[in-house]
Amino acid sequence: MALKPRFWLALIALAVVPACSQPVHISDSAPRAAETLATVSGGGFPNLRSVDGEAVPPNLVAGRPDAIVAPGGHSLVIDYQPCTDANSCALTSVTAEVVLEPGRDYDIRYRKDGCSLWVAVTAFVRKQEMPCRTYLWIEDRGTGAAVWGAAPSDSRT
């Protein structure tokens, strides 16, 4: 019985994707135990571009990997889209100065409010612009607390 090509593609994907999504250790010291380090999620959008001036290399299959860093103060460069109205959403970056705790995991979170496709399409018939609001924040995954940036006040995160 011959195996179908889909089987081989699935097998290759299972072997390649986990290997491509390994975290990047950003530290100039000797290896440490996991509970003494902090992890910042890097993939998806927004994107973690660098930590303390050291680039987090992109991966074509899995996006940017998580960054594992020593606890303490860090400068994170994050790529995101700051929308001021429904028709302007260009890519830019921001530097976040954060203090990360040992043994904690952090997520870079992003949300746009008031920026829908419908608002953009109907913009030409309105007399006033409908402003969009962009929320960008870094959240402690365990507690849900924002450690940097502006989190929305409602529970729709």
C-alpha positions as CSV (number, residue, x, y, z in Angstrom):
1,M,0.0,0.0,0.0
2,A,1.5,3.3,-1.1
3,L,1.3,6.3,1.2
4,K,-0.4,9.4,-0.2
5,P,1.5,12.7,-0.7
6,R,-0.7,14.4,2.0
7,F,0.6,11.9,4.5
8,W,4.2,12.9,3.7
9,L,3.4,16.6,3.8
10,A,1.8,16.2,7.2
11,L,4.7,14.2,8.5
12,I,7.2,16.8,7.3
13,A,5.2,19.6,8.8
14,L,5.1,17.9,12.2
15,A,8.9,17.5,12.1
16,V,9.7,21.0,10.8
17,V,7.3,23.3,12.7
18,P,8.2,22.4,16.3
19,A,11.9,22.7,15.3
20,C,11.3,26.2,13.8
21,S,9.5,27.6,16.8
22,Q,12.2,27.1,19.4
23,P,12.6,30.2,21.7
24,V,15.6,32.5,21.3
25,H,17.8,33.0,24.4
26,I,18.9,36.6,24.7
27,S,21.4,36.7,27.4
28,D,25.1,37.3,27.8
29,S,25.5,35.1,30.8
30,A,25.8,31.3,31.3
31,P,22.6,29.2,30.9
32,R,20.2,29.4,33.8
33,A,17.2,27.4,35.1
34,A,13.9,28.3,33.4
35,E,12.3,29.7,36.7
36,T,15.0,32.4,36.8
37,L,14.3,33.7,33.3
38,A,11.4,35.6,31.7
39,T,9.7,34.8,28.4
40,V,8.2,37.3,25.9
41,S,6.0,36.0,23.1
42,G,7.4,37.1,19.8
43,G,5.3,35.6,17.0
44,G,2.2,36.8,15.3
45,F,1.2,40.4,15.2
46,P,2.3,42.7,16.8
47,N,5.9,41.4,16.3
48,L,8.8,41.5,18.8
49,R,11.6,42.8,16.6
50,S,14.4,43.2,19.1
51,V,15.4,43.0,22.8
52,D,18.0,45.4,24.1
53,G,19.2,46.1,20.6
54,E,19.6,42.4,19.7
55,A,17.4,41.3,16.8
56,V,14.9,38.5,17.3
57,P,15.4,36.6,14.0
58,P,12.2,35.9,12.0
59,N,11.3,32.4,10.9
60,L,9.4,31.9,7.7
61,V,7.4,29.0,9.0
62,A,6.6,29.9,12.6
63,G,7.0,33.7,12.7
64,R,9.2,35.2,15.3
65,P,10.1,32.9,18.2
66,D,9.6,33.7,21.9
67,A,12.5,35.6,23.5
68,I,13.9,34.2,26.8
69,V,15.7,36.9,28.8
70,A,17.2,37.5,32.2
71,P,14.8,39.3,34.6
72,G,15.1,43.0,35.0
73,G,14.9,46.1,32.8
74,H,14.8,45.6,29.0
75,S,14.1,47.7,25.8
76,L,11.7,45.8,23.5
77,V,11.1,47.1,19.9
78,I,7.6,46.1,18.8
79,D,6.2,46.4,15.2
80,Y,2.5,47.2,15.1
81,Q,-0.1,49.3,13.2
82,P,-1.2,52.6,14.9
83,C,-4.6,53.5,13.4
84,T,-5.7,57.2,13.6
85,D,-8.7,56.7,11.4
86,A,-10.4,53.9,9.4
87,N,-8.2,54.6,6.3
88,S,-4.7,55.0,7.8
89,C,-3.0,51.9,9.3
90,A,0.7,52.0,8.4
91,L,3.3,49.7,10.0
92,T,5.5,51.4,12.6
93,S,7.5,50.4,15.7
94,V,7.7,51.5,19.3
95,T,10.2,50.9,22.0
96,A,8.8,49.6,25.3
97,E,10.9,50.0,28.4
98,V,9.8,47.1,30.7
99,V,10.9,45.4,33.9
100,L,10.4,41.6,33.6
101,E,10.1,39.3,36.6
102,P,11.8,35.9,36.8
103,G,9.8,32.9,35.9
104,R,7.0,34.9,34.2
105,D,5.6,34.8,30.7
106,Y,4.6,38.0,28.9
107,D,2.4,38.5,25.8
108,I,2.4,41.5,23.6
109,R,-1.3,42.4,23.1
110,Y,-2.9,44.6,20.4
111,R,-6.5,45.7,19.6
112,K,-8.1,48.2,17.4
113,D,-11.5,49.7,18.2
114,G,-13.6,51.7,15.7
115,C,-11.5,50.6,12.7
116,S,-13.8,48.3,10.7
117,L,-13.9,47.7,6.9
118,W,-17.4,49.2,6.9
119,V,-16.2,52.4,8.6
120,A,-13.4,52.7,6.0
121,V,-15.7,52.0,3.0
122,T,-18.4,54.5,4.1
123,A,-15.8,57.2,5.1
124,F,-16.5,59.3,2.0
125,V,-20.2,60.0,3.0
126,R,-19.4,61.2,6.6
127,K,-18.8,64.8,7.4
128,Q,-16.6,63.9,10.4
129,E,-13.9,61.3,10.7
130,M,-14.6,58.4,13.0
131,P,-11.4,58.0,15.0
132,C,-9.9,54.6,15.6
133,R,-8.3,53.7,18.9
134,T,-5.2,51.5,19.0
135,Y,-4.4,49.6,22.2
136,L,-0.9,48.2,22.5
137,W,0.3,46.6,25.8
138,I,2.5,43.9,27.3
139,E,0.6,41.6,29.7
140,D,1.8,39.2,32.3
141,R,0.2,35.9,31.1
142,G,-0.3,34.6,34.6
143,T,-1.9,37.6,36.2
144,G,-3.4,39.4,33.2
145,A,-1.9,42.7,34.4
146,A,-0.5,45.2,32.0
147,V,3.2,45.8,32.6
148,W,3.6,48.4,29.8
149,G,1.2,50.3,27.5
150,A,-2.5,51.0,27.4
151,A,-4.8,48.0,27.9
152,P,-8.5,48.5,27.1
153,S,-10.7,48.9,30.1
154,D,-13.4,46.4,29.0
155,S,-13.1,42.6,29.2
156,R,-13.0,42.0,25.4
157,T,-9.3,41.4,25.1
